[in-house]
Structure formats: C-alpha cells, structure tokens
Amino acid sequence: MMLPFEKCPVCGGELKEKVVEKILHGGNHTAVLQIHAEVCLHCGERLYAEETVRLFEKIRNKLKKQDLSGFDPLGQAFAVDKEWLDKQMQPIAKSAG
C-alpha cells in the first residue's frame, strides 16, 4: 500500500503496515472487518489507502440501505440500560468520595 506520508501526519511518528479491525456503522447496523492500514507506532493514528476509504463508504451505504448481502451475522448488539448503569456506578462514586 502506497500512502503519501512517510511519517505520521499527527505526531511525526514512524508508520508500520498492520492488519487492523475496523468497525463501521450505517443506520442501525454495524460491520466489522480486518483491513490493512498504516499505523503510527507512537500515537496509534491509522491511515488508510484511498480505495480502502471508498470501500468503507460503500459498506456504510449498504448498511444504511439494510442491504446485508455479503455480510455474515456476528451475534447481537445491546445498549446498556441507563438506570442499570447508574446503579452500578453508585458504589464506585461512594468509594471514591
């Protein structure tokens, strides 16, 4: 993969090509994929090739349209109930205070 950067554009750190997990959202759906990226060894910034970014947009658009062809089910996603979360956080707040 050829990118226009020799060093990280955020911090100037060294870049290394790695396979990373990318999470994409579209509508109420989420997709996870393994993809090549240049990753800064200092700050963790990820840089993607232009064609990879176009692929991300294509995947997001498919998810928004609920066109799930080419996607494999990966379980279910859940939102944590705010009331339950508040109850769990109370003991933490009391012990910190």
mmCIF file as gemmi writes it, N, C-alpha and C atoms, coordinates in Angstrom:
data_model
loop_
_atom_site.group_PDB
_atom_site.id
_atom_site.type_symbol
_atom_site.label_atom_id
_atom_site.label_alt_id
_atom_site.label_comp_id
_atom_site.label_asym_id
_atom_site.label_entity_id
_atom_site.label_seq_id
_atom_site.pdbx_PDB_ins_code
_atom_site.Cartn_x
_atom_site.Cartn_y
_atom_site.Cartn_z
_atom_site.occupancy
_atom_site.B_iso_or_equiv
_atom_site.pdbx_formal_charge
_atom_site.auth_seq_id
_atom_site.auth_asym_id
_atom_site.pdbx_PDB_model_num
ATOM 1 N N . MET Axp A 1 ? 0.86 -1.179 0 1 0 ? 1 A 1
ATOM 2 C CA . MET Axp A 1 ? 0 0 0 1 0 ? 1 A 1
ATOM 3 C C . MET Axp A 1 ? 0.899 1.233 0 1 0 ? 1 A 1
ATOM 4 N N . MET Axp A 2 ? 0.677 2.115 -0.948 1 0 ? 2 A 1
ATOM 5 C CA . MET Axp A 2 ? 1.463 3.344 -1.017 1 0 ? 2 A 1
ATOM 6 C C . MET Axp A 2 ? 0.63 4.508 -0.496 1 0 ? 2 A 1
ATOM 7 N N . LEU Axp A 3 ? 1.132 5.148 0.534 1 0 ? 3 A 1
ATOM 8 C CA . LEU Axp A 3 ? 0.447 6.307 1.088 1 0 ? 3 A 1
ATOM 9 C C . LEU Axp A 3 ? 1.337 7.525 0.923 1 0 ? 3 A 1
ATOM 10 N N . PRO Axp A 4 ? 0.719 8.714 0.914 1 0 ? 4 A 1
ATOM 11 C CA . PRO Axp A 4 ? 1.513 9.926 0.688 1 0 ? 4 A 1
ATOM 12 C C . PRO Axp A 4 ? 2.33 10.373 1.902 1 0 ? 4 A 1
ATOM 13 N N . PHE Axp A 5 ? 2.339 9.591 2.966 1 0 ? 5 A 1
ATOM 14 C CA . PHE Axp A 5 ? 3.046 10.002 4.18 1 0 ? 5 A 1
ATOM 15 C C . PHE Axp A 5 ? 4.185 9.044 4.493 1 0 ? 5 A 1
ATOM 16 N N . GLU Axp A 6 ? 5.339 9.605 4.833 1 0 ? 6 A 1
ATOM 17 C CA . GLU Axp A 6 ? 6.452 8.777 5.304 1 0 ? 6 A 1
ATOM 18 C C . GLU Axp A 6 ? 6.42 8.687 6.822 1 0 ? 6 A 1
ATOM 19 N N . LYS Axp A 7 ? 5.889 9.74 7.447 1 0 ? 7 A 1
ATOM 20 C CA . LYS Axp A 7 ? 5.757 9.795 8.907 1 0 ? 7 A 1
ATOM 21 C C . LYS Axp A 7 ? 4.311 10.121 9.242 1 0 ? 7 A 1
ATOM 22 N N . CYS Axp A 8 ? 3.913 9.885 10.481 1 0 ? 8 A 1
ATOM 23 C CA . CYS Axp A 8 ? 2.552 10.168 10.922 1 0 ? 8 A 1
ATOM 24 C C . CYS Axp A 8 ? 2.247 11.662 10.767 1 0 ? 8 A 1
ATOM 25 N N . PRO Axp A 9 ? 1.14 12.029 10.093 1 0 ? 9 A 1
ATOM 26 C CA . PRO Axp A 9 ? 0.793 13.438 9.944 1 0 ? 9 A 1
ATOM 27 C C . PRO Axp A 9 ? 0.309 14.083 11.246 1 0 ? 9 A 1
ATOM 28 N N . VAL Axp A 10 ? -0.004 13.277 12.247 1 0 ? 10 A 1
ATOM 29 C CA . VAL Axp A 10 ? -0.477 13.799 13.528 1 0 ? 10 A 1
ATOM 30 C C . VAL Axp A 10 ? 0.686 14.123 14.457 1 0 ? 10 A 1
ATOM 31 N N . CYS Axp A 11 ? 1.635 13.155 14.604 1 0 ? 11 A 1
ATOM 32 C CA . CYS Axp A 11 ? 2.699 13.351 15.6 1 0 ? 11 A 1
ATOM 33 C C . CYS Axp A 11 ? 4.115 13.211 15.029 1 0 ? 11 A 1
ATOM 34 N N . GLY Axp A 12 ? 4.219 12.808 13.759 1 0 ? 12 A 1
ATOM 35 C CA . GLY Axp A 12 ? 5.541 12.624 13.169 1 0 ? 12 A 1
ATOM 36 C C . GLY Axp A 12 ? 6.173 11.28 13.469 1 0 ? 12 A 1
ATOM 37 N N . GLY Axp A 13 ? 5.421 10.376 14.099 1 0 ? 13 A 1
ATOM 38 C CA . GLY Axp A 13 ? 5.943 9.069 14.469 1 0 ? 13 A 1
ATOM 39 C C . GLY Axp A 13 ? 6.105 8.144 13.271 1 0 ? 13 A 1
ATOM 40 N N . GLU Axp A 14 ? 6.75 7.014 13.517 1 0 ? 14 A 1
ATOM 41 C CA . GLU Axp A 14 ? 7.004 6.019 12.479 1 0 ? 14 A 1
ATOM 42 C C . GLU Axp A 14 ? 5.722 5.268 12.154 1 0 ? 14 A 1
ATOM 43 N N . LEU Axp A 15 ? 5.499 5.008 10.864 1 0 ? 15 A 1
ATOM 44 C CA . LEU Axp A 15 ? 4.335 4.259 10.409 1 0 ? 15 A 1
ATOM 45 C C . LEU Axp A 15 ? 4.725 2.83 10.086 1 0 ? 15 A 1
ATOM 46 N N . LYS Axp A 16 ? 3.82 1.895 10.407 1 0 ? 16 A 1
ATOM 47 C CA . LYS Axp A 16 ? 4.048 0.488 10.089 1 0 ? 16 A 1
ATOM 48 C C . LYS Axp A 16 ? 2.75 -0.087 9.544 1 0 ? 16 A 1
ATOM 49 N N . GLU Axp A 17 ? 2.853 -0.868 8.459 1 0 ? 17 A 1
ATOM 50 C CA . GLU Axp A 17 ? 1.656 -1.502 7.912 1 0 ? 17 A 1
ATOM 51 C C . GLU Axp A 17 ? 1.225 -2.648 8.815 1 0 ? 17 A 1
ATOM 52 N N . LYS Axp A 18 ? -0.072 -2.655 9.151 1 0 ? 18 A 1
ATOM 53 C CA . LYS Axp A 18 ? -0.639 -3.695 10.01 1 0 ? 18 A 1
ATOM 54 C C . LYS Axp A 18 ? -2.026 -4.047 9.507 1 0 ? 18 A 1
ATOM 55 N N . VAL Axp A 19 ? -2.518 -5.204 9.914 1 0 ? 19 A 1
ATOM 56 C CA . VAL Axp A 19 ? -3.913 -5.562 9.698 1 0 ? 19 A 1
ATOM 57 C C . VAL Axp A 19 ? -4.648 -5.146 10.964 1 0 ? 19 A 1
ATOM 58 N N . VAL Axp A 20 ? -5.684 -4.313 10.795 1 0 ? 20 A 1
ATOM 59 C CA . VAL Axp A 20 ? -6.423 -3.788 11.937 1 0 ? 20 A 1
ATOM 60 C C . VAL Axp A 20 ? -7.896 -4.163 11.826 1 0 ? 20 A 1
ATOM 61 N N . GLU Axp A 21 ? -8.577 -4.114 12.956 1 0 ? 21 A 1
ATOM 62 C CA . GLU Axp A 21 ? -10.018 -4.326 12.968 1 0 ? 21 A 1
ATOM 63 C C . GLU Axp A 21 ? -10.688 -2.965 12.818 1 0 ? 21 A 1
ATOM 64 N N . LYS Axp A 22 ? -11.56 -2.833 11.837 1 0 ? 22 A 1
ATOM 65 C CA . LYS Axp A 22 ? -12.281 -1.582 11.588 1 0 ? 22 A 1
ATOM 66 C C . LYS Axp A 22 ? -13.764 -1.831 11.83 1 0 ? 22 A 1
ATOM 67 N N . ILE Axp A 23 ? -14.393 -0.951 12.584 1 0 ? 23 A 1
ATOM 68 C CA . ILE Axp A 23 ? -15.819 -1.038 12.871 1 0 ? 23 A 1
ATOM 69 C C . ILE Axp A 23 ? -16.51 0.088 12.111 1 0 ? 23 A 1
ATOM 70 N N . LEU Axp A 24 ? -17.507 -0.273 11.312 1 0 ? 24 A 1
ATOM 71 C CA . LEU Axp A 24 ? -18.247 0.698 10.515 1 0 ? 24 A 1
ATOM 72 C C . LEU Axp A 24 ? -19.715 0.671 10.901 1 0 ? 24 A 1
ATOM 73 N N . HIS Axp A 25 ? -20.332 1.846 10.938 1 0 ? 25 A 1
ATOM 74 C CA . HIS Axp A 25 ? -21.745 1.965 11.29 1 0 ? 25 A 1
ATOM 75 C C . HIS Axp A 25 ? -22.516 2.531 10.113 1 0 ? 25 A 1
ATOM 76 N N . GLY Axp A 26 ? -23.721 2.023 9.907 1 0 ? 26 A 1
ATOM 77 C CA . GLY Axp A 26 ? -24.621 2.554 8.889 1 0 ? 26 A 1
ATOM 78 C C . GLY Axp A 26 ? -26.04 2.279 9.329 1 0 ? 26 A 1
ATOM 79 N N . GLY Axp A 27 ? -26.824 3.332 9.548 1 0 ? 27 A 1
ATOM 80 C CA . GLY Axp A 27 ? -28.171 3.138 10.088 1 0 ? 27 A 1
ATOM 81 C C . GLY Axp A 27 ? -28.072 2.499 11.459 1 0 ? 27 A 1
ATOM 82 N N . ASN Axp A 28 ? -28.851 1.438 11.671 1 0 ? 28 A 1
ATOM 83 C CA . ASN Axp A 28 ? -28.813 0.723 12.957 1 0 ? 28 A 1
ATOM 84 C C . ASN Axp A 28 ? -27.856 -0.456 12.928 1 0 ? 28 A 1
ATOM 85 N N . HIS Axp A 29 ? -27.121 -0.601 11.844 1 0 ? 29 A 1
ATOM 86 C CA . HIS Axp A 29 ? -26.258 -1.764 11.678 1 0 ? 29 A 1
ATOM 87 C C . HIS Axp A 29 ? -24.781 -1.411 11.866 1 0 ? 29 A 1
ATOM 88 N N . THR Axp A 30 ? -24.018 -2.432 12.221 1 0 ? 30 A 1
ATOM 89 C CA . THR Axp A 30 ? -22.576 -2.294 12.421 1 0 ? 30 A 1
ATOM 90 C C . THR Axp A 30 ? -21.889 -3.45 11.702 1 0 ? 30 A 1
ATOM 91 N N . ALA Axp A 31 ? -20.776 -3.157 11.049 1 0 ? 31 A 1
ATOM 92 C CA . ALA Axp A 31 ? -19.986 -4.192 10.394 1 0 ? 31 A 1
ATOM 93 C C . ALA Axp A 31 ? -18.553 -4.123 10.923 1 0 ? 31 A 1
ATOM 94 N N . VAL Axp A 32 ? -17.926 -5.285 11.01 1 0 ? 32 A 1
ATOM 95 C CA . VAL Axp A 32 ? -16.545 -5.387 11.482 1 0 ? 32 A 1
ATOM 96 C C . VAL Axp A 32 ? -15.734 -6.07 10.386 1 0 ? 32 A 1
ATOM 97 N N . LEU Axp A 33 ? -14.568 -5.51 10.064 1 0 ? 33 A 1
ATOM 98 C CA . LEU Axp A 33 ? -13.718 -6.148 9.077 1 0 ? 33 A 1
ATOM 99 C C . LEU Axp A 33 ? -12.25 -5.992 9.456 1 0 ? 33 A 1
ATOM 100 N N . GLN Axp A 34 ? -11.449 -6.913 8.946 1 0 ? 34 A 1
ATOM 101 C CA . GLN Axp A 34 ? -10 -6.866 9.1 1 0 ? 34 A 1
ATOM 102 C C . GLN Axp A 34 ? -9.458 -6.235 7.829 1 0 ? 34 A 1
ATOM 103 N N . ILE Axp A 35 ? -8.631 -5.186 7.953 1 0 ? 35 A 1
ATOM 104 C CA . ILE Axp A 35 ? -8.17 -4.433 6.782 1 0 ? 35 A 1
ATOM 105 C C . ILE Axp A 35 ? -6.753 -3.911 7.014 1 0 ? 35 A 1
ATOM 106 N N . HIS Axp A 36 ? -6.009 -3.716 5.947 1 0 ? 36 A 1
ATOM 107 C CA . HIS Axp A 36 ? -4.655 -3.164 6.049 1 0 ? 36 A 1
ATOM 108 C C . HIS Axp A 36 ? -4.715 -1.658 6.307 1 0 ? 36 A 1
ATOM 109 N N . ALA Axp A 37 ? -3.83 -1.179 7.169 1 0 ? 37 A 1
ATOM 110 C CA . ALA Axp A 37 ? -3.696 0.251 7.451 1 0 ? 37 A 1
ATOM 111 C C . ALA Axp A 37 ? -2.247 0.531 7.805 1 0 ? 37 A 1
ATOM 112 N N . GLU Axp A 38 ? -1.843 1.775 7.596 1 0 ? 38 A 1
ATOM 113 C CA . GLU Axp A 38 ? -0.555 2.237 8.115 1 0 ? 38 A 1
ATOM 114 C C . GLU Axp A 38 ? -0.863 2.771 9.508 1 0 ? 38 A 1
ATOM 115 N N . VAL Axp A 39 ? -0.198 2.253 10.534 1 0 ? 39 A 1
ATOM 116 C CA . VAL Axp A 39 ? -0.486 2.621 11.912 1 0 ? 39 A 1
ATOM 117 C C . VAL Axp A 39 ? 0.739 3.293 12.515 1 0 ? 39 A 1
ATOM 118 N N . CYS Axp A 40 ? 0.525 4.434 13.174 1 0 ? 40 A 1
ATOM 119 C CA . CYS Axp A 40 ? 1.62 5.126 13.833 1 0 ? 40 A 1
ATOM 120 C C . CYS Axp A 40 ? 2.012 4.347 15.084 1 0 ? 40 A 1
ATOM 121 N N . LEU Axp A 41 ? 3.295 4.045 15.195 1 0 ? 41 A 1
ATOM 122 C CA . LEU Axp A 41 ? 3.78 3.3 16.355 1 0 ? 41 A 1
ATOM 123 C C . LEU Axp A 41 ? 3.833 4.164 17.615 1 0 ? 41 A 1
ATOM 124 N N . HIS Axp A 42 ? 3.691 5.495 17.452 1 0 ? 42 A 1
ATOM 125 C CA . HIS Axp A 42 ? 3.738 6.395 18.61 1 0 ? 42 A 1
ATOM 126 C C . HIS Axp A 42 ? 2.336 6.73 19.131 1 0 ? 42 A 1
ATOM 127 N N . CYS Axp A 43 ? 1.469 7.239 18.249 1 0 ? 43 A 1
ATOM 128 C CA . CYS Axp A 43 ? 0.156 7.709 18.724 1 0 ? 43 A 1
ATOM 129 C C . CYS Axp A 43 ? -1.003 6.798 18.336 1 0 ? 43 A 1
ATOM 130 N N . GLY Axp A 44 ? -0.769 5.802 17.455 1 0 ? 44 A 1
ATOM 131 C CA . GLY Axp A 44 ? -1.822 4.866 17.079 1 0 ? 44 A 1
ATOM 132 C C . GLY Axp A 44 ? -2.717 5.333 15.933 1 0 ? 44 A 1
ATOM 133 N N . GLU Axp A 45 ? -2.454 6.524 15.386 1 0 ? 45 A 1
ATOM 134 C CA . GLU Axp A 45 ? -3.243 7.019 14.251 1 0 ? 45 A 1
ATOM 135 C C . GLU Axp A 45 ? -3.213 5.988 13.124 1 0 ? 45 A 1
ATOM 136 N N . ARG Axp A 46 ? -4.383 5.785 12.48 1 0 ? 46 A 1
ATOM 137 C CA . ARG Axp A 46 ? -4.474 4.843 11.368 1 0 ? 46 A 1
ATOM 138 C C . ARG Axp A 46 ? -4.655 5.618 10.071 1 0 ? 46 A 1
ATOM 139 N N . LEU Axp A 47 ? -3.894 5.235 9.058 1 0 ? 47 A 1
ATOM 140 C CA . LEU Axp A 47 ? -4.01 5.844 7.744 1 0 ? 47 A 1
ATOM 141 C C . LEU Axp A 47 ? -4.416 4.749 6.765 1 0 ? 47 A 1
ATOM 142 N N . TYR Axp A 48 ? -5.446 5.048 5.962 1 0 ? 48 A 1
ATOM 143 C CA . TYR Axp A 48 ? -5.972 4.076 5.015 1 0 ? 48 A 1
ATOM 144 C C . TYR Axp A 48 ? -5.752 4.573 3.591 1 0 ? 48 A 1
ATOM 145 N N . ALA Axp A 49 ? -5.52 3.64 2.675 1 0 ? 49 A 1
ATOM 146 C CA . ALA Axp A 49 ? -5.407 3.973 1.255 1 0 ? 49 A 1
ATOM 147 C C . ALA Axp A 49 ? -6.742 4.524 0.766 1 0 ? 49 A 1
ATOM 148 N N . GLU Axp A 50 ? -6.689 5.351 -0.277 1 0 ? 50 A 1
ATOM 149 C CA . GLU Axp A 50 ? -7.893 5.985 -0.811 1 0 ? 50 A 1
ATOM 150 C C . GLU Axp A 50 ? -8.956 4.957 -1.204 1 0 ? 50 A 1
ATOM 151 N N . GLU Axp A 51 ? -8.53 3.855 -1.839 1 0 ? 51 A 1
ATOM 152 C CA . GLU Axp A 51 ? -9.507 2.835 -2.25 1 0 ? 51 A 1
ATOM 153 C C . GLU Axp A 51 ? -10.141 2.151 -1.038 1 0 ? 51 A 1
ATOM 154 N N . THR Axp A 52 ? -9.414 2.067 0.062 1 0 ? 52 A 1
ATOM 155 C CA . THR Axp A 52 ? -9.955 1.487 1.297 1 0 ? 52 A 1
ATOM 156 C C . THR Axp A 52 ? -11.022 2.405 1.876 1 0 ? 52 A 1
ATOM 157 N N . VAL Axp A 53 ? -10.785 3.704 1.85 1 0 ? 53 A 1
ATOM 158 C CA . VAL Axp A 53 ? -11.772 4.668 2.353 1 0 ? 53 A 1
ATOM 159 C C . VAL Axp A 53 ? -13.04 4.596 1.502 1 0 ? 53 A 1
ATOM 160 N N . ARG Axp A 54 ? -12.891 4.437 0.177 1 0 ? 54 A 1
ATOM 161 C CA . ARG Axp A 54 ? -14.072 4.285 -0.696 1 0 ? 54 A 1
ATOM 162 C C . ARG Axp A 54 ? -14.839 3.007 -0.344 1 0 ? 54 A 1
ATOM 163 N N . LEU Axp A 55 ? -14.102 1.949 -0.024 1 0 ? 55 A 1
ATOM 164 C CA . LEU Axp A 55 ? -14.744 0.703 0.395 1 0 ? 55 A 1
ATOM 165 C C . LEU Axp A 55 ? -15.537 0.913 1.687 1 0 ? 55 A 1
ATOM 166 N N . PHE Axp A 56 ? -14.976 1.66 2.636 1 0 ? 56 A 1
ATOM 167 C CA . PHE Axp A 56 ? -15.693 1.946 3.888 1 0 ? 56 A 1
ATOM 168 C C . PHE Axp A 56 ? -17.027 2.637 3.595 1 0 ? 56 A 1
ATOM 169 N N . GLU Axp A 57 ? -17.023 3.614 2.688 1 0 ? 57 A 1
ATOM 170 C CA . GLU Axp A 57 ? -18.249 4.335 2.339 1 0 ? 57 A 1
ATOM 171 C C . GLU Axp A 57 ? -19.261 3.403 1.688 1 0 ? 57 A 1
ATOM 172 N N . LYS Axp A 58 ? -18.788 2.506 0.821 1 0 ? 58 A 1
ATOM 173 C CA . LYS Axp A 58 ? -19.676 1.538 0.177 1 0 ? 58 A 1
ATOM 174 C C . LYS Axp A 58 ? -20.331 0.639 1.224 1 0 ? 58 A 1
ATOM 175 N N . ILE Axp A 59 ? -19.547 0.183 2.196 1 0 ? 59 A 1
ATOM 176 C CA . ILE Axp A 59 ? -20.081 -0.678 3.258 1 0 ? 59 A 1
ATOM 177 C C . ILE Axp A 59 ? -21.094 0.096 4.095 1 0 ? 59 A 1
ATOM 178 N N . ARG Axp A 60 ? -20.772 1.338 4.479 1 0 ? 60 A 1
ATOM 179 C CA . ARG Axp A 60 ? -21.714 2.148 5.264 1 0 ? 60 A 1
ATOM 180 C C . ARG Axp A 60 ? -23.035 2.34 4.52 1 0 ? 60 A 1
ATOM 181 N N . ASN Axp A 61 ? -22.946 2.611 3.227 1 0 ? 61 A 1
ATOM 182 C CA . ASN Axp A 61 ? -24.158 2.809 2.429 1 0 ? 61 A 1
ATOM 183 C C . ASN Axp A 61 ? -24.993 1.541 2.35 1 0 ? 61 A 1
ATOM 184 N N . LYS Axp A 62 ? -24.347 0.376 2.189 1 0 ? 62 A 1
ATOM 185 C CA . LYS Axp A 62 ? -25.076 -0.894 2.186 1 0 ? 62 A 1
ATOM 186 C C . LYS Axp A 62 ? -25.783 -1.103 3.523 1 0 ? 62 A 1
ATOM 187 N N . LEU Axp A 63 ? -25.1 -0.785 4.62 1 0 ? 63 A 1
ATOM 188 C CA . LEU Axp A 63 ? -25.71 -0.954 5.94 1 0 ? 63 A 1
ATOM 189 C C . LEU Axp A 63 ? -26.914 -0.029 6.106 1 0 ? 63 A 1
ATOM 190 N N . LYS Axp A 64 ? -26.781 1.236 5.671 1 0 ? 64 A 1
ATOM 191 C CA . LYS Axp A 64 ? -27.891 2.197 5.774 1 0 ? 64 A 1
ATOM 192 C C . LYS Axp A 64 ? -29.107 1.721 4.991 1 0 ? 64 A 1
ATOM 193 N N . LYS Axp A 65 ? -28.87 1.1 3.824 1 0 ? 65 A 1
ATOM 194 C CA . LYS Axp A 65 ? -29.958 0.617 2.976 1 0 ? 65 A 1
ATOM 195 C C . LYS Axp A 65 ? -30.482 -0.742 3.433 1 0 ? 65 A 1
ATOM 196 N N . GLN Axp A 66 ? -29.888 -1.284 4.483 1 0 ? 66 A 1
ATOM 197 C CA . GLN Axp A 66 ? -30.201 -2.604 5.006 1 0 ? 66 A 1
ATOM 198 C C . GLN Axp A 66 ? -29.967 -3.689 3.958 1 0 ? 66 A 1
ATOM 199 N N . ASP Axp A 67 ? -29.014 -3.438 3.056 1 0 ? 67 A 1
ATOM 200 C CA . ASP Axp A 67 ? -28.581 -4.437 2.084 1 0 ? 67 A 1
ATOM 201 C C . ASP Axp A 67 ? -27.471 -5.232 2.746 1 0 ? 67 A 1
ATOM 202 N N . LEU Axp A 68 ? -27.835 -6.356 3.34 1 0 ? 68 A 1
ATOM 203 C CA . LEU Axp A 68 ? -26.872 -7.126 4.135 1 0 ? 68 A 1
ATOM 204 C C . LEU Axp A 68 ? -26.253 -8.278 3.347 1 0 ? 68 A 1
ATOM 205 N N . SER Axp A 69 ? -26.412 -8.27 2.013 1 0 ? 69 A 1
ATOM 206 C CA . SER Axp A 69 ? -25.757 -9.297 1.201 1 0 ? 69 A 1
ATOM 207 C C . SER Axp A 69 ? -24.244 -9.077 1.306 1 0 ? 69 A 1
ATOM 208 N N . GLY Axp A 70 ? -23.52 -10.159 1.481 1 0 ? 70 A 1
ATOM 209 C CA . GLY Axp A 70 ? -22.076 -10.059 1.645 1 0 ? 70 A 1
ATOM 210 C C . GLY Axp A 70 ? -21.637 -9.869 3.083 1 0 ? 70 A 1
ATOM 211 N N . PHE Axp A 71 ? -22.586 -9.865 4.022 1 0 ? 71 A 1
ATOM 212 C CA . PHE Axp A 71 ? -22.273 -9.717 5.443 1 0 ? 71 A 1
ATOM 213 C C . PHE Axp A 71 ? -22.683 -10.995 6.171 1 0 ? 71 A 1
ATOM 214 N N . ASP Axp A 72 ? -21.883 -11.431 7.118 1 0 ? 72 A 1
ATOM 215 C CA . ASP Axp A 72 ? -22.199 -12.599 7.939 1 0 ? 72 A 1
ATOM 216 C C . ASP Axp A 72 ? -22.634 -12.138 9.323 1 0 ? 72 A 1
ATOM 217 N N . PRO Axp A 73 ? -23.699 -12.741 9.886 1 0 ? 73 A 1
ATOM 218 C CA . PRO Axp A 73 ? -24.136 -12.371 11.247 1 0 ? 73 A 1
ATOM 219 C C . PRO Axp A 73 ? -23.001 -12.605 12.246 1 0 ? 73 A 1
ATOM 220 N N . LEU Axp A 74 ? -22.92 -11.705 13.241 1 0 ? 74 A 1
ATOM 221 C CA . LEU Axp A 74 ? -21.825 -11.776 14.211 1 0 ? 74 A 1
ATOM 222 C C . LEU Axp A 74 ? -22.361 -11.687 15.636 1 0 ? 74 A 1
ATOM 223 N N . GLY Axp A 75 ? -23.579 -12.108 15.869 1 0 ? 75 A 1
ATOM 224 C CA . GLY Axp A 75 ? -24.16 -12.008 17.204 1 0 ? 75 A 1
ATOM 225 C C . GLY Axp A 75 ? -25.113 -10.844 17.282 1 0 ? 75 A 1
ATOM 226 N N . GLN Axp A 76 ? -25.353 -10.351 18.483 1 0 ? 76 A 1
ATOM 227 C CA . GLN Axp A 76 ? -26.27 -9.236 18.684 1 0 ? 76 A 1
ATOM 228 C C . GLN Axp A 76 ? -25.552 -8.11 19.398 1 0 ? 76 A 1
ATOM 229 N N . ALA Axp A 77 ? -26.046 -6.892 19.199 1 0 ? 77 A 1
ATOM 230 C CA . ALA Axp A 77 ? -25.519 -5.728 19.903 1 0 ? 77 A 1
ATOM 231 C C . ALA Axp A 77 ? -26.572 -5.251 20.893 1 0 ? 77 A 1
ATOM 232 N N . PHE Axp A 78 ? -26.139 -4.711 22.013 1 0 ? 78 A 1
ATOM 233 C CA . PHE Axp A 78 ? -27.055 -4.251 23.051 1 0 ? 78 A 1
ATOM 234 C C . PHE Axp A 78 ? -26.631 -2.887 23.556 1 0 ? 78 A 1
ATOM 235 N N . ALA Axp A 79 ? -27.607 -2.058 23.884 1 0 ? 79 A 1
ATOM 236 C CA . ALA Axp A 79 ? -27.351 -0.792 24.561 1 0 ? 79 A 1
ATOM 237 C C . ALA Axp A 79 ? -27.52 -1.046 26.058 1 0 ? 79 A 1
ATOM 238 N N . VAL Axp A 80 ? -26.602 -0.531 26.856 1 0 ? 80 A 1
ATOM 239 C CA . VAL Axp A 80 ? -26.688 -0.705 28.309 1 0 ? 80 A 1
ATOM 240 C C . VAL Axp A 80 ? -27.77 0.24 28.834 1 0 ? 80 A 1
ATOM 241 N N . ASP Axp A 81 ? -28.702 -0.307 29.625 1 0 ? 81 A 1
ATOM 242 C CA . ASP Axp A 81 ? -29.795 0.46 30.209 1 0 ? 81 A 1
ATOM 243 C C . ASP Axp A 81 ? -29.235 1.508 31.174 1 0 ? 81 A 1
ATOM 244 N N . LYS Axp A 82 ? -29.637 2.776 30.996 1 0 ? 82 A 1
ATOM 245 C CA . LYS Axp A 82 ? -29.098 3.871 31.803 1 0 ? 82 A 1
ATOM 246 C C . LYS Axp A 82 ? -29.367 3.672 33.296 1 0 ? 82 A 1
ATOM 247 N N . GLU Axp A 83 ? -30.566 3.225 33.644 1 0 ? 83 A 1
ATOM 248 C CA . GLU Axp A 83 ? -30.911 3.007 35.051 1 0 ? 83 A 1
ATOM 249 C C . GLU Axp A 83 ? -29.999 1.938 35.675 1 0 ? 83 A 1
ATOM 250 N N . TRP Axp A 84 ? -29.788 0.843 34.966 1 0 ? 84 A 1
ATOM 251 C CA . TRP Axp A 84 ? -28.914 -0.219 35.451 1 0 ? 84 A 1
ATOM 252 C C . TRP Axp A 84 ? -27.497 0.316 35.608 1 0 ? 84 A 1
ATOM 253 N N . LEU Axp A 85 ? -27.025 1.08 34.614 1 0 ? 85 A 1
ATOM 254 C CA . LEU Axp A 85 ? -25.676 1.632 34.653 1 0 ? 85 A 1
ATOM 255 C C . LEU Axp A 85 ? -25.507 2.572 35.846 1 0 ? 85 A 1
ATOM 256 N N . ASP Axp A 86 ? -26.495 3.444 36.09 1 0 ? 86 A 1
ATOM 257 C CA . ASP Axp A 86 ? -26.429 4.369 37.228 1 0 ? 86 A 1
ATOM 258 C C . ASP Axp A 86 ? -26.3 3.609 38.549 1 0 ? 86 A 1
ATOM 259 N N . LYS Axp A 87 ? -27.044 2.514 38.694 1 0 ? 87 A 1
ATOM 260 C CA . LYS Axp A 87 ? -26.976 1.702 39.918 1 0 ? 87 A 1
ATOM 261 C C . LYS Axp A 87 ? -25.586 1.091 40.088 1 0 ? 87 A 1
ATOM 262 N N . GLN Axp A 88 ? -24.972 0.672 38.978 1 0 ? 88 A 1
ATOM 263 C CA . GLN Axp A 88 ? -23.646 0.067 39.037 1 0 ? 88 A 1
ATOM 264 C C . GLN Axp A 88 ? -22.581 1.093 39.396 1 0 ? 88 A 1
ATOM 265 N N . MET Axp A 89 ? -22.801 2.334 38.997 1 0 ? 89 A 1
ATOM 266 C CA . MET Axp A 89 ? -21.823 3.397 39.221 1 0 ? 89 A 1
ATOM 267 C C . MET Axp A 89 ? -21.895 3.957 40.637 1 0 ? 89 A 1
ATOM 268 N N . GLN Axp A 90 ? -23 3.811 41.343 1 0 ? 90 A 1
ATOM 269 C CA . GLN Axp A 90 ? -23.145 4.364 42.677 1 0 ? 90 A 1
ATOM 270 C C . GLN Axp A 90 ? -22.095 3.848 43.662 1 0 ? 90 A 1
ATOM 271 N N . PRO Axp A 91 ? -21.848 2.562 43.743 1 0 ? 91 A 1
ATOM 272 C CA . PRO Axp A 91 ? -20.801 2.088 44.67 1 0 ? 91 A 1
ATOM 273 C C . PRO Axp A 91 ? -19.417 2.653 44.332 1 0 ? 91 A 1
ATOM 274 N N . ILE Axp A 92 ? -19.152 2.871 43.062 1 0 ? 92 A 1
ATOM 275 C CA . ILE Axp A 92 ? -17.86 3.416 42.654 1 0 ? 92 A 1
ATOM 276 C C . ILE Axp A 92 ? -17.737 4.859 43.134 1 0 ? 92 A 1
ATOM 277 N N . ALA Axp A 93 ? -18.816 5.624 42.971 1 0 ? 93 A 1
ATOM 278 C CA . ALA Axp A 93 ? -18.804 7.029 43.385 1 0 ? 93 A 1
ATOM 279 C C . ALA Axp A 93 ? -18.644 7.144 44.907 1 0 ? 93 A 1
ATOM 280 N N . LYS Axp A 94 ? -19.324 6.264 45.662 1 0 ? 94 A 1
ATOM 281 C CA . LYS Axp A 94 ? -19.228 6.3 47.125 1 0 ? 94 A 1
ATOM 282 C C . LYS Axp A 94 ? -17.819 5.95 47.602 1 0 ? 94 A 1
ATOM 283 N N . SER Axp A 95 ? -17.19 4.961 46.997 1 0 ? 95 A 1
ATOM 284 C CA . SER Axp A 95 ? -15.85 4.563 47.436 1 0 ? 95 A 1
ATOM 285 C C . SER Axp A 95 ? -14.8 5.602 47.027 1 0 ? 95 A 1
ATOM 286 N N . ALA Axp A 96 ? -15.068 6.358 45.945 1 0 ? 96 A 1
ATOM 287 C CA . ALA Axp A 96 ? -14.112 7.378 45.511 1 0 ? 96 A 1
ATOM 288 C C . ALA Axp A 96 ? -14.235 8.634 46.348 1 0 ? 96 A 1
ATOM 289 N N . GLY Axp A 97 ? -15.401 8.849 46.947 1 0 ? 97 A 1
ATOM 290 C CA . GLY Axp A 97 ? -15.652 10.088 47.681 1 0 ? 97 A 1
ATOM 291 C C . GLY Axp A 97 ? -15.174 10.016 49.038 1 0 ? 97 A 1
